C-alpha cells in the first residue's frame, strides 16, 4: 500500500462512519422535533429532506476528511518502519478498529458533554464515568476491527459489501418520505395502518436492495471498480450536496409562516406574551433603582401599566405556566408534580386563539416546556431551544462544536439557557408574521440557576469575591446550597450578584426584541404582556432557589401590560393584588373573544380602564416541587399557608410584616381558622372539578434526554 491507498481508505472509513452518525442524527431531528402536531413544523417534504440529509452529508465530509488526514499522518510517521502499512490485509482491520474507537469515544463524549467543557474530562468526580466512555469506545473499535479482519478474508465479502451499500443508500433515500407519511397522515398513531405501511416499506427496501445489487454488482466487478466515482469525485459530490442541504436555511422564514386565515377576533390585533423564568418582582430597576438595571423593561413599564402585586399561583415553572395558559389553578388543571402533564382535554389560550384564526407561535426553553408535558397545546409553531440545539448545532458536525468550545461567545449562542438565541428566533417569527394576526409567546430562562455571567456582564464578575467555594462567573446549581450550610455571607452575596447579572443580560436581549417590534410598526395594534413564572429566594427565609415555599420572594412576580396607543388607561401603576390566573382572560378580553369555559381568573382590563374598584383578588398557591405539600391563600392583607401532611400552618400580616418574618398563626386564631376554611373550600372545589373532567392518566412519558435536561436545571437527581 502506498500513501494514496492509505489516505483513500481513511477517507472512505470516515465517510461511512460519518454517514451512519448523520443518519442517526437526521432521524432523531425529523422525529423528535416534529413529534407532535405542533412541533417544529417540517411543513413539506423538501423541508424534511433538508433537515434529514444535512447531518448525513456534513458528518460524512467532516469525518472523511479527518480520518483521511489521520491515515496519511500515520503513514508518513510509521509507514516506512512498520510493515503493517504495506500489508492491506493487516492495515484494514487495524485502521477500521482505530477509526471506530476514535469516532465512538469522541461521539460518546459529545453526547454526555455537548458543550465540550474540557475541564470536565479531568474532573475527579467524573473520572470513573469518563473512563467507562473510553473503554466503551475501545471495545467498539476492537469489535469492528476483528469483524473487518474476518469479513475481509471471507469469499463473499465483496458481495456483502455491495449489498450493504445498496441497502444503506435506499434506506437513506426512503426514510424521509416514510417519516413525512407518518407525520402528516398517520399523526404518529401506532395503529394497524402504521404497521402495514412500515411492513410495506421494509419489503420495498429489501426488493430495491436486491434489484440494485443484481444490476450494479456485475458491472462493478467488470470494470467500474476504479473508474466509477473515485474518492476525489466523491469528495466533491459530498461537499456539493452538503452545501445544497444548507442553502434552504437562508429561506428559513418559511418555516415560521402559515397560510392566511380568516380571524374571528373583533379587531386587527396581536398579543405578545413574554415570560422570564425565575425573575423576582423586585429585580426590575423601575421597582428598585438600586437593584439590577433593566432599562428596556423599564421602558415598557413606563409606556404601559405595571402591577406591583402580581401573584404566581405556584412556585415552580410547569404548573405556573399551565395556569397562565388555562386560567385554572394547578389542582384543577392537574399539573401538580414532576410526573404530570397538561391533559389534552384542558383548553388552552393558544387553542382558543388558534380556533379564532390567529397564528399562534412560541419560542421557549426550560425542560418543563417540552411537548412531553403538554404546554405546547394550541401552538401552530412551537420551538423549544432543545430542538434547535439538536437540529442545527448538534447535527451540523462535531468540528463546529469543537470550535464553539474555543470561542466562548459562540458557545454562549448555542446554550439553550441563553436568551440571545431565543430572541434571534423570536425575531424570525415576527418578520414572517408581521402582516398577520398572531399570538406569540417568548419564554427565556437566563435567571434560572446556574447563574452565569455572560458577555460584557462577565467583566468584573467575582473580582471582589476571594473565596474558591463558587466559581467567579458560574454559580453552579444553587439547589446544592440548601439552608446555606456550605456557604458564608460573602458566598451568598456572590451568588446573588451573578443572578443580578443574568437579569441585566436578559433585559439587553429582550430590548433587541422590543426594538424590532417597534420598528415593524406592531406597537400600534399589539398588546405586550411581560411577567414571570415565579421568583427566587436568596436566604431571606434560610433557603435558596424556588419550588419549596410561598414567600413573596418566590410567588410575587413582575407584571407589565403595554396596550396599543388609543386604548383607555386610567391607572399606570396598580397595587391591587392580582394573579397569573388572570392573564388568559385579559388576552381574550383584549381580542373581544369569549372567556375559556373553566377560567378561574378575571380580565385585568377593567382595572386598567378604571371600570373596576381596585380591590385585592384572592390568590391561592398550590403545587410544591420540594419538601412538604404546602397550600396557601392570600387575601391581599394576610397570607395563610398550610402543610397538608403535618397540619402545621403559618399566618402573616402582609401589611405590617411584608417580609413575612413573624408567624402570627398562634396569635390571631380567628383569622387563622377563617382563612383555613376559605383555603379548604377552594381545594375541595378544585379537586371536585378535576375529578369531574374526563382525563387521561395525565402522566408525562420522559425519555432519558429529557430527564438529563431537567437534571441540568436541578430538578431531578
C-alpha positions as CSV (number, residue, x, y, z in Angstrom):
1,X,0.0,0.0,0.0
2,X,1.3,3.5,-0.8
3,X,0.2,6.8,0.8
4,X,-2.6,7.2,-1.7
5,X,-4.2,3.9,-0.8
6,X,-3.8,4.6,2.9
7,X,-5.3,8.1,2.7
8,X,-8.2,6.8,0.4
9,X,-9.0,4.0,2.9
10,X,-9.1,6.5,5.8
11,X,-11.3,8.8,3.8
12,X,-13.8,6.0,2.9
13,X,-13.8,4.8,6.5
14,X,-14.7,8.3,7.7
15,X,-17.4,8.8,5.1
16,X,-19.1,5.5,6.2
17,X,-18.8,6.2,9.9
18,X,-19.9,9.8,9.5
19,X,-22.9,8.9,7.3
20,X,-24.0,6.4,10.0
21,X,-23.8,9.0,12.7
22,X,-25.5,11.6,10.5
23,X,-28.3,9.2,9.7
24,X,-29.0,8.7,13.4
25,X,-29.0,12.5,14.0
26,X,-31.2,13.1,10.9
27,X,-33.6,10.5,12.1
28,X,-33.8,12.0,15.6
29,X,-34.1,15.5,14.2
30,X,-37.1,14.7,12.0
31,X,-38.9,12.6,14.6
32,X,-38.4,14.2,17.9
33,X,-38.7,17.8,16.7
34,X,-41.9,17.1,14.9
35,X,-43.1,14.5,17.4
36,X,-46.3,16.4,18.0
37,X,-48.8,18.1,15.7
38,X,-47.4,21.4,16.8
39,X,-43.7,20.7,16.9
40,X,-41.1,22.4,14.8
41,X,-43.0,22.5,11.5
42,X,-41.5,20.4,8.8
43,X,-44.2,21.7,6.5
44,X,-43.1,19.9,3.3
45,X,-41.1,17.0,2.0
46,X,-38.3,19.4,0.8
47,X,-38.0,20.9,4.3
48,X,-37.9,17.5,5.9
49,X,-35.3,16.2,3.4
50,X,-33.1,19.3,4.1
51,X,-33.2,18.6,7.9
52,X,-32.7,14.9,7.4
53,X,-29.8,15.0,4.9
54,X,-27.8,17.9,6.3
55,X,-26.3,15.9,9.2
56,X,-25.6,12.9,6.9
57,X,-23.6,14.8,4.4
58,X,-21.9,17.1,6.9
59,X,-20.8,14.3,9.2
60,X,-19.7,12.2,6.2
61,X,-17.5,15.0,4.9
62,X,-16.1,16.0,8.3
63,X,-15.2,12.5,9.4
64,X,-14.0,11.5,5.9
65,X,-11.5,14.4,5.7
66,X,-10.4,13.9,9.3
67,X,-9.8,10.2,9.1
68,X,-8.2,10.6,5.7
69,X,-5.7,13.1,7.1
70,X,-5.2,10.9,10.1
71,X,-4.3,7.9,7.9
72,X,-1.9,10.0,5.9
73,X,-0.2,11.2,9.1
74,X,0.2,7.7,10.4
75,X,1.6,6.5,7.1
76,X,4.1,9.4,7.0
77,X,5.3,8.8,10.6
78,X,5.2,5.0,10.8
79,X,4.8,3.7,7.2
80,X,8.4,3.2,6.4
81,X,9.3,1.4,9.6
82,X,6.4,-0.9,10.1
83,X,5.1,-3.5,7.6
84,X,1.6,-3.0,8.9
85,X,1.1,-0.2,6.5
86,X,2.3,-2.2,3.5
87,X,0.1,-5.2,4.1
88,X,-3.5,-4.4,3.2
89,X,-5.0,-7.4,4.9
90,X,-3.4,-6.2,8.2
91,X,-3.9,-2.5,7.8
92,X,-7.6,-2.6,7.0
93,X,-8.7,-4.2,10.3
94,X,-6.2,-2.1,12.3
95,X,-7.4,1.2,10.9
96,X,-11.1,0.2,11.0
97,X,-10.8,-0.6,14.7
98,X,-8.8,2.6,15.3
99,X,-11.3,4.8,13.4
100,X,-14.3,3.3,15.1
101,X,-12.7,3.6,18.5
102,X,-11.9,7.2,17.9
103,X,-15.2,8.2,16.5
104,X,-17.1,6.2,19.1
105,X,-15.2,7.7,22.0
106,X,-15.5,11.3,20.8
107,X,-19.2,10.9,19.9
108,X,-19.9,9.5,23.4
109,X,-18.1,12.4,25.0
110,X,-20.1,14.8,22.9
111,X,-23.4,13.1,23.8
112,X,-22.7,13.4,27.6
113,X,-20.8,16.6,27.4
114,X,-22.4,18.5,24.5
115,X,-20.8,21.9,25.3
116,X,-17.4,20.2,25.4
117,X,-16.2,21.7,28.7
118,X,-12.7,20.2,28.6
119,X,-12.0,20.6,32.3
120,X,-14.8,18.1,33.0
121,X,-12.9,15.4,31.3
122,X,-10.3,15.5,34.1
123,X,-12.7,16.2,36.9
124,X,-12.1,13.6,39.6
125,X,-15.8,13.2,40.3
126,X,-16.3,12.4,36.6
127,X,-13.2,10.3,36.1
128,X,-14.8,6.9,36.5
129,X,-17.6,7.9,34.1
130,X,-15.2,9.2,31.5
131,X,-13.1,6.0,31.8
132,X,-16.2,4.0,31.1
133,X,-16.8,6.0,28.0
134,X,-13.2,5.4,26.9
135,X,-13.4,1.7,27.5
136,X,-16.8,1.6,25.6
137,X,-15.0,3.2,22.6
138,X,-12.1,0.8,22.8
139,X,-14.5,-2.2,23.0
140,X,-16.5,-0.9,19.9
141,X,-13.3,-0.3,18.0
142,X,-11.8,-3.7,18.8
143,X,-15.0,-5.4,17.8
144,X,-15.2,-3.6,14.5
145,X,-11.5,-4.3,13.8
146,X,-12.0,-8.0,14.4
147,X,-15.1,-8.0,12.3
148,X,-13.3,-6.2,9.4
149,X,-10.5,-8.7,9.5
150,X,-12.9,-11.7,9.4
151,X,-15.0,-10.2,6.6
152,X,-12.0,-9.3,4.5
153,X,-10.9,-12.9,4.3
154,X,-14.4,-14.2,3.6
155,X,-15.0,-15.3,-0.1
156,X,-18.4,-13.5,0.0
157,X,-17.1,-10.2,1.5
158,X,-17.3,-8.2,-1.7
159,X,-20.9,-9.3,-2.3
160,X,-21.9,-8.5,1.3
161,X,-20.3,-5.0,1.0
162,X,-22.2,-4.3,-2.2
163,X,-25.4,-5.4,-0.6
164,X,-24.8,-3.2,2.5
165,X,-24.1,-0.2,0.2
166,X,-27.3,-0.8,-1.8
167,X,-29.3,-1.3,1.4
168,X,-27.8,1.9,3.1
169,X,-28.4,4.1,0.1
170,X,-32.1,3.0,-0.3
171,X,-32.7,3.3,3.5
172,X,-31.4,6.9,3.4
173,X,-33.4,7.8,0.4
174,X,-36.7,6.2,1.5
175,X,-36.7,7.2,5.2
176,X,-37.7,10.9,4.7
177,X,-40.8,10.1,2.7
178,X,-41.7,7.5,5.3
179,X,-41.3,10.0,8.1
180,X,-43.4,12.5,6.2
181,X,-46.2,10.0,5.7
182,X,-46.1,9.1,9.3
183,X,-46.2,12.7,10.4
184,X,-48.8,14.1,8.0
185,X,-51.2,11.2,7.5
186,X,-50.7,8.8,10.5
187,X,-50.1,11.6,13.1
188,X,-47.6,9.2,14.9
189,X,-50.5,7.0,15.8
190,X,-49.1,3.4,16.1
191,X,-52.2,1.6,14.8
192,X,-52.7,-1.2,12.2
193,X,-52.2,1.2,9.3
194,X,-48.8,2.3,10.7
195,X,-47.5,-1.3,10.9
196,X,-49.0,-2.1,7.5
197,X,-47.1,0.9,5.9
198,X,-44.0,0.0,7.9
199,X,-44.1,-3.6,6.6
200,X,-44.6,-2.4,3.1
201,X,-41.6,-0.1,3.5
202,X,-39.4,-2.9,4.7
203,X,-40.4,-5.2,1.9
204,X,-39.9,-2.4,-0.7
205,X,-36.5,-1.7,0.8
206,X,-35.4,-5.3,0.5
207,X,-36.6,-5.6,-3.1
208,X,-34.9,-2.4,-4.1
209,X,-31.7,-3.5,-2.4
210,X,-31.8,-6.9,-4.2
211,X,-32.6,-5.3,-7.6
212,X,-29.8,-2.7,-7.2
213,X,-27.3,-5.3,-6.2
214,X,-28.2,-7.6,-9.2
215,X,-27.9,-4.7,-11.6
216,X,-24.7,-3.0,-10.3
217,X,-22.5,-5.7,-8.9
218,X,-21.6,-7.5,-12.2
219,X,-20.8,-4.1,-13.8
220,X,-18.7,-3.1,-10.7
221,X,-16.8,-6.3,-11.0
222,X,-16.3,-5.9,-14.7
223,X,-14.6,-2.5,-14.5
224,X,-16.4,0.1,-12.5
225,X,-14.2,-0.6,-9.5
226,X,-11.6,2.0,-10.5
227,X,-13.4,4.2,-12.9
228,X,-16.8,4.8,-11.2
229,X,-16.8,7.8,-8.8
230,X,-13.2,8.0,-7.5
231,X,-12.7,9.2,-3.9
232,X,-11.8,12.7,-5.2
233,X,-15.0,12.8,-7.2
234,X,-16.9,11.5,-4.2
235,X,-15.4,14.3,-2.0
236,X,-16.7,16.9,-4.4
237,X,-20.1,15.3,-4.7
238,X,-20.5,15.2,-0.9
239,X,-19.3,18.7,-0.5
240,X,-21.8,19.9,-3.1
241,X,-24.6,18.0,-1.5
242,X,-23.7,19.4,1.9
243,X,-23.8,22.9,0.5
244,X,-27.2,22.2,-1.1
245,X,-28.7,21.0,2.1
246,X,-27.6,24.1,3.9
247,X,-28.9,26.5,1.2
248,X,-32.6,26.3,2.3
249,X,-31.7,27.6,5.7
250,X,-31.3,31.0,4.0
251,X,-35.1,30.9,3.5
252,X,-35.9,29.6,7.0
253,X,-38.6,32.2,7.4
254,X,-40.9,29.9,5.5
255,X,-40.9,27.6,8.5
256,X,-42.5,30.2,10.7
257,X,-45.2,31.4,8.3
258,X,-48.7,30.0,7.8
259,X,-51.4,30.5,5.1
260,X,-53.6,33.5,5.8
261,X,-56.5,32.5,7.9
262,X,-59.7,34.5,8.4
263,X,-59.8,35.6,12.1
264,X,-63.0,35.8,14.2
265,X,-61.4,38.3,16.6
266,X,-63.1,41.7,16.7
267,X,-60.1,43.8,15.8
268,X,-56.9,43.5,13.8
269,X,-54.8,42.9,16.9
270,X,-51.8,40.9,18.1
271,X,-50.7,39.7,21.5
272,X,-47.1,39.1,22.7
273,X,-46.6,37.3,26.0
274,X,-43.0,37.5,27.4
275,X,-42.3,35.4,30.4
276,X,-38.9,35.2,32.2
277,X,-38.1,32.2,34.2
278,X,-37.2,32.7,37.9
279,X,-37.5,36.6,37.8
280,X,-38.3,38.3,41.1
281,X,-40.6,41.3,41.1
282,X,-38.1,43.5,42.9
283,X,-35.3,42.9,40.3
284,X,-36.6,45.5,37.8
285,X,-35.0,48.9,38.3
286,X,-38.4,50.5,37.8
287,X,-39.3,48.8,41.1
288,X,-35.9,49.1,42.8
289,X,-33.4,51.6,41.3
290,X,-30.6,50.2,43.5
291,X,-31.0,46.7,42.0
292,X,-30.2,45.3,38.6
293,X,-30.5,47.9,35.8
294,X,-33.3,46.9,33.3
295,X,-33.8,50.0,31.1
296,X,-35.6,48.1,28.3
297,X,-38.2,46.5,30.6
298,X,-38.5,49.8,32.4
299,X,-39.4,51.5,29.1
300,X,-42.2,49.0,28.6
301,X,-43.4,49.7,32.2
302,X,-43.3,53.5,31.6
303,X,-45.3,53.1,28.4
304,X,-47.7,50.6,29.9
305,X,-49.3,49.6,33.2
306,X,-47.3,47.9,36.0
307,X,-48.9,45.7,38.6
308,X,-46.9,45.7,41.8
309,X,-48.6,42.7,43.5
310,X,-48.9,40.0,40.8
311,X,-49.0,36.6,42.5
312,X,-47.8,33.4,40.8
313,X,-50.1,30.5,41.8
314,X,-47.3,28.0,42.0
315,X,-43.6,28.4,43.0
316,X,-42.2,26.4,40.0
317,X,-42.4,26.5,36.2
318,X,-44.7,23.9,34.8
319,X,-47.9,24.4,36.9
320,X,-47.4,28.1,36.9
321,X,-47.2,28.4,33.1
322,X,-50.1,26.0,32.7
323,X,-52.1,28.3,34.9
324,X,-51.2,31.2,32.7
325,X,-52.4,29.4,29.6
326,X,-55.6,27.7,31.1
327,X,-56.7,30.2,33.7
328,X,-57.0,27.3,36.0
329,X,-55.3,26.6,39.3
330,X,-52.8,23.7,39.4
331,X,-55.2,21.3,41.2
332,X,-57.8,22.0,38.6
333,X,-55.6,21.6,35.5
334,X,-53.9,18.6,37.1
335,X,-50.2,19.5,36.8
336,X,-49.0,19.3,40.4
337,X,-45.9,17.1,40.3
338,X,-42.9,16.4,38.2
339,X,-44.6,13.4,36.6
340,X,-47.7,15.3,35.4
341,X,-48.5,16.7,32.0
342,X,-51.3,19.1,31.0
343,X,-54.2,16.9,29.8
344,X,-55.2,17.3,26.1
345,X,-58.7,18.0,27.2
346,X,-57.8,21.2,29.1
347,X,-58.5,24.0,26.7
348,X,-55.6,26.5,26.5
349,X,-55.4,30.1,25.5
350,X,-53.4,29.2,22.4
351,X,-56.1,26.6,21.3
352,X,-58.8,29.2,21.7
353,X,-56.8,31.8,19.7
354,X,-55.8,29.3,17.0
355,X,-59.5,28.4,16.6
356,X,-60.2,32.1,16.2
357,X,-57.8,32.3,13.3
358,X,-54.7,33.8,14.9
359,X,-51.3,32.5,14.1
360,X,-50.0,31.0,17.4
361,X,-46.3,30.7,17.9
362,X,-43.9,30.1,20.8
363,X,-40.1,30.2,21.3
364,X,-39.4,28.7,24.7
365,X,-36.8,27.0,26.9
366,X,-36.8,25.1,30.2
367,X,-37.3,21.3,30.1
368,X,-40.7,21.6,31.6
369,X,-41.9,23.2,28.4
370,X,-41.0,20.2,26.2
371,X,-44.0,18.7,24.4
372,X,-44.0,15.7,26.8
373,X,-45.5,18.0,29.5
374,X,-48.3,19.4,27.3
375,X,-47.6,23.1,27.4
376,X,-47.4,23.2,23.6
377,X,-51.1,22.7,23.1
378,X,-52.7,25.0,20.6
379,X,-49.5,26.4,19.1
380,X,-49.1,26.1,15.3
381,X,-45.4,26.8,15.7
382,X,-43.7,25.6,18.9
383,X,-39.9,25.9,19.0
384,X,-38.1,24.6,22.1
385,X,-34.5,25.6,22.2
386,X,-33.5,22.0,23.0
387,X,-34.8,21.1,19.5
388,X,-32.7,23.9,18.0
389,X,-29.6,22.6,19.7
390,X,-30.2,19.2,18.3
391,X,-31.3,20.0,14.8
392,X,-28.9,22.8,13.9
393,X,-25.9,22.6,16.2
394,X,-25.6,19.0,17.3
395,X,-26.0,17.7,13.8
396,X,-24.1,20.4,11.9
397,X,-20.9,18.4,12.8
398,X,-18.6,17.7,15.7
399,X,-16.0,20.1,14.5
400,X,-18.3,23.1,14.7
401,X,-19.0,22.1,18.3
402,X,-15.3,21.9,19.0
403,X,-14.7,25.4,17.6
404,X,-17.6,26.5,19.8
405,X,-15.7,25.3,22.9
406,X,-12.7,27.5,21.9
407,X,-14.7,30.7,21.3
408,X,-16.8,31.4,24.4
409,X,-19.1,33.9,22.7
410,X,-20.0,31.3,20.1
411,X,-20.5,28.7,22.9
412,X,-22.9,31.1,24.6
413,X,-25.0,31.5,21.5
414,X,-25.7,27.8,21.4
415,X,-26.5,27.5,25.1
416,X,-30.2,26.6,25.5
417,X,-30.5,28.9,28.5
418,X,-29.2,31.9,26.6
419,X,-31.9,34.4,25.7
420,X,-29.7,35.8,22.8
421,X,-30.6,32.7,20.8
422,X,-34.2,32.8,21.9
423,X,-34.6,36.4,20.7
424,X,-32.9,35.5,17.3
425,X,-35.6,33.0,16.5
426,X,-38.4,35.2,18.0
427,X,-37.3,37.9,15.6
428,X,-37.6,35.4,12.7
429,X,-41.2,34.7,13.8
430,X,-42.0,38.5,13.9
431,X,-40.6,39.0,10.4
432,X,-42.6,36.2,8.9
433,X,-45.9,37.1,10.6
434,X,-45.8,40.9,10.9
435,X,-48.7,41.2,8.4
436,X,-50.9,38.6,10.2
437,X,-52.9,38.5,13.4
438,X,-50.8,36.5,15.9
439,X,-50.3,35.4,19.5
440,X,-46.7,34.9,20.3
441,X,-45.2,33.6,23.5
442,X,-41.5,34.1,24.3
443,X,-40.2,32.3,27.4
444,X,-36.5,32.9,28.3
445,X,-34.7,31.1,31.2
446,X,-31.4,33.0,31.8
447,X,-32.1,34.0,35.5
448,X,-32.6,30.3,36.3
449,X,-29.8,28.5,38.1
450,X,-27.0,28.1,37.3
451,X,-26.4,31.8,37.2
452,X,-23.8,32.6,34.6
453,X,-22.1,35.9,33.9
454,X,-22.3,36.4,30.1
455,X,-20.8,38.7,27.6
456,X,-20.0,42.2,29.0
457,X,-21.6,41.2,32.3
458,X,-18.8,38.7,32.8
459,X,-16.4,41.6,33.2
460,X,-15.8,42.2,36.8
461,X,-17.8,39.2,38.0
462,X,-16.2,37.8,41.1
463,X,-13.4,40.4,41.3
464,X,-14.2,41.2,44.9
465,X,-15.0,37.6,45.7
466,X,-12.0,36.0,47.2
467,X,-13.3,32.6,48.1
468,X,-12.9,29.5,46.0
469,X,-16.2,27.8,47.0
470,X,-18.0,29.1,44.0
471,X,-16.5,29.9,40.5
472,X,-16.3,33.6,39.8
473,X,-18.7,33.5,36.8
474,X,-20.9,30.5,37.3
475,X,-22.9,29.8,40.5
476,X,-23.4,26.1,39.7
477,X,-26.6,24.5,40.9
478,X,-27.8,26.6,43.9
479,X,-30.2,23.8,45.0
480,X,-27.0,22.2,46.3
481,X,-26.6,25.1,48.8
482,X,-29.8,24.3,50.7
483,X,-30.0,26.1,54.0
484,X,-26.7,27.8,53.3
485,X,-24.8,25.1,55.2
486,X,-21.9,25.2,52.8
487,X,-21.8,29.0,52.4
488,X,-20.8,32.1,54.2
489,X,-22.3,35.5,53.7
490,X,-19.7,36.5,51.1
491,X,-20.7,33.4,49.1
492,X,-24.3,34.2,49.2
493,X,-23.7,37.8,48.0
494,X,-21.7,36.5,45.1
495,X,-24.4,34.1,44.1
496,X,-27.0,36.9,44.2
497,X,-24.7,39.2,42.2
498,X,-24.4,36.5,39.4
499,X,-28.2,36.3,39.4
500,X,-28.5,40.1,39.0
501,X,-26.1,40.0,36.1
502,X,-28.3,37.4,34.4
503,X,-31.3,39.7,34.8
504,X,-29.4,42.6,33.2
505,X,-28.2,40.3,30.3
506,X,-31.8,39.2,29.8
507,X,-33.0,42.8,29.7
508,X,-30.5,43.6,27.0
509,X,-31.7,40.7,24.8
510,X,-35.4,41.5,25.3
511,X,-34.6,45.0,24.4
512,X,-33.5,43.8,20.9
513,X,-36.8,42.0,20.6
514,X,-38.9,45.0,21.8
515,X,-36.9,47.4,19.5
516,X,-37.8,45.2,16.5
517,X,-41.5,45.1,17.5
518,X,-41.4,48.9,17.4
519,X,-39.5,49.1,14.1
520,X,-42.1,46.8,12.4
521,X,-44.9,49.2,13.5
522,X,-46.5,46.5,15.6
523,X,-46.9,48.7,18.7
524,X,-50.0,50.3,17.1
525,X,-52.0,47.1,17.3
526,X,-50.2,44.8,19.7
527,X,-50.7,44.2,23.4
528,X,-47.4,43.2,25.2
529,X,-47.6,41.3,28.5
530,X,-44.4,40.8,30.5
531,X,-44.3,38.6,33.5
532,X,-42.5,35.6,35.1
533,X,-43.5,32.1,36.2
534,X,-42.1,32.5,39.8
535,X,-39.3,34.3,41.7
536,X,-36.3,33.2,43.6
537,X,-35.2,33.1,47.2
538,X,-31.8,34.1,48.4
539,X,-31.8,33.0,52.0
540,X,-34.4,35.6,53.1
541,X,-36.0,32.6,54.9
542,X,-32.9,30.5,55.3
543,X,-33.2,28.8,52.0
544,X,-32.4,29.3,48.3
545,X,-33.9,28.7,44.9
546,X,-37.7,28.1,44.4
547,X,-40.4,25.4,44.4
548,X,-40.4,25.0,48.2
549,X,-42.2,28.0,49.8
550,X,-44.9,30.6,49.2
551,X,-42.9,33.5,50.5
552,X,-43.2,36.7,48.5
553,X,-39.7,36.5,47.0
554,X,-40.9,33.3,45.3
555,X,-44.5,34.0,44.4
556,X,-44.6,37.7,43.7
557,X,-43.6,38.3,40.1
558,X,-43.3,41.3,37.8
559,X,-46.3,42.1,35.6
560,X,-46.4,44.8,32.9
561,X,-49.1,45.3,30.3
562,X,-48.5,47.6,27.4
563,X,-51.6,48.4,25.3
564,X,-51.7,50.0,21.9
565,X,-52.0,53.7,21.7
566,X,-55.5,54.9,22.0
567,X,-56.7,52.2,24.4
568,X,-58.1,53.8,27.6
569,X,-55.7,53.6,30.5
570,X,-56.9,55.2,33.8
571,X,-54.1,53.8,36.0
572,X,-50.4,53.3,35.1
573,X,-49.5,51.7,38.4
574,X,-51.8,49.3,40.2
575,X,-51.0,48.0,43.7
576,X,-54.1,45.7,43.8
577,X,-53.3,42.1,44.3
578,X,-53.9,40.1,41.0
579,X,-52.9,36.6,39.9
580,X,-51.3,34.8,36.9
581,X,-54.7,33.1,36.6
582,X,-55.9,36.4,35.2
583,X,-53.6,36.5,32.2
584,X,-55.6,34.4,29.8
585,X,-59.0,36.2,30.5
586,X,-57.1,39.5,29.9
587,X,-55.9,38.4,26.5
588,X,-59.3,37.1,25.4
589,X,-61.0,40.3,26.6
590,X,-58.5,42.4,24.6
591,X,-59.3,40.5,21.4
592,X,-63.0,40.5,22.0
593,X,-63.2,36.7,22.3
594,X,-65.3,34.8,24.9
595,X,-63.5,33.6,28.0
596,X,-62.3,30.0,28.5
597,X,-65.1,27.8,29.8
598,X,-63.3,26.8,33.0
599,X,-61.5,30.1,33.6
600,X,-60.9,30.9,37.3
601,X,-59.4,34.3,36.6
602,X,-60.8,37.7,35.6
603,X,-59.6,40.2,33.0
604,X,-57.3,42.9,34.2
605,X,-58.6,45.4,31.6
606,X,-61.4,46.8,33.8
607,X,-58.8,47.6,36.4
608,X,-56.7,49.4,33.8
609,X,-59.6,51.3,32.4
610,X,-60.8,52.4,35.8
611,X,-64.1,50.5,35.5
612,X,-63.5,48.3,38.5
613,X,-62.7,49.1,42.1
614,X,-59.1,48.3,42.9
615,X,-59.9,45.5,45.4
616,X,-57.4,42.7,46.1
617,X,-58.3,39.5,44.3
618,X,-57.9,36.3,46.3
619,X,-54.7,34.4,45.4
620,X,-54.3,30.7,46.0
621,X,-51.0,28.9,45.9
622,X,-50.6,25.2,45.1
623,X,-48.2,22.6,43.8
624,X,-44.8,22.2,45.5
625,X,-41.8,20.6,43.9
626,X,-39.6,20.2,47.0
627,X,-40.1,19.2,50.6
628,X,-43.7,19.5,52.0
629,X,-47.1,19.5,50.4
630,X,-48.0,23.1,51.1
631,X,-51.1,25.0,50.1
632,X,-51.7,28.7,50.5
633,X,-54.2,31.6,50.4
634,X,-53.6,35.4,50.4
635,X,-56.4,37.9,50.6
636,X,-54.1,40.8,50.0
637,X,-53.7,41.7,53.7
638,X,-53.0,38.3,55.2
639,X,-51.3,35.2,53.9
640,X,-52.1,31.7,55.2
641,X,-50.0,28.6,54.4
642,X,-51.0,25.0,55.4
643,X,-48.8,21.9,55.4
644,X,-51.4,19.2,54.4
645,X,-49.0,16.4,55.5
646,X,-48.4,17.6,59.1
647,X,-51.2,20.1,59.7
648,X,-48.7,22.8,60.6
649,X,-49.7,26.3,59.4
650,X,-48.4,29.8,59.1
651,X,-50.2,33.2,59.1
652,X,-48.5,36.5,58.1
653,X,-49.7,40.1,58.1
654,X,-48.6,41.3,54.7
655,X,-49.2,44.9,55.5
656,X,-47.4,45.1,58.9
657,X,-44.9,42.4,58.1
658,X,-44.3,42.4,54.3
659,X,-41.1,40.4,54.7
660,X,-43.0,37.6,56.4
661,X,-40.8,37.2,59.4
662,X,-43.4,36.8,62.2
663,X,-45.8,33.9,62.1
664,X,-49.0,35.0,63.9
665,X,-50.9,31.8,63.5
666,X,-51.0,31.2,67.2
667,X,-51.9,34.8,67.9
668,X,-54.8,35.5,65.6
669,X,-56.7,32.2,65.9
670,X,-60.0,33.6,64.5
671,X,-58.4,34.8,61.2
672,X,-56.3,31.6,61.0
673,X,-59.4,29.4,61.1
674,X,-61.4,31.6,58.7
675,X,-58.6,31.7,56.1
676,X,-58.1,27.9,56.5
677,X,-61.8,27.4,55.8
678,X,-61.6,29.5,52.6
679,X,-58.5,27.5,51.5
680,X,-60.0,24.1,52.2
681,X,-63.2,25.1,50.4
682,X,-61.1,26.2,47.4
683,X,-59.1,22.9,47.4
684,X,-62.3,20.9,47.7
685,X,-63.8,22.7,44.7
686,X,-60.6,22.2,42.6
687,X,-60.4,18.5,43.4
688,X,-64.1,18.1,42.5
689,X,-63.5,19.9,39.3
690,X,-60.5,17.8,38.4
691,X,-62.4,14.5,39.1
692,X,-65.4,15.7,37.1
693,X,-63.4,16.3,34.0
694,X,-62.7,13.4,31.7
695,X,-59.0,12.9,31.6
696,X,-56.3,10.5,30.6
697,X,-53.7,9.3,33.0
698,X,-52.1,12.7,32.8
699,X,-48.6,11.4,33.2
700,X,-45.6,12.6,31.1
701,X,-43.5,10.0,29.4
702,X,-39.9,11.2,29.7
703,X,-37.1,9.9,27.6
704,X,-33.6,9.9,29.1
705,X,-32.5,13.0,27.3
706,X,-35.5,15.0,28.8
707,X,-34.6,13.7,32.2
708,X,-31.0,14.8,31.7
709,X,-32.2,18.2,30.6
710,X,-34.2,18.5,33.8
711,X,-31.3,17.3,36.0
712,X,-29.2,20.0,34.4
713,X,-31.7,22.6,35.8
714,X,-31.5,21.0,39.3
715,X,-35.0,19.3,39.3
716,X,-34.0,15.7,39.2
717,X,-31.3,13.7,40.9
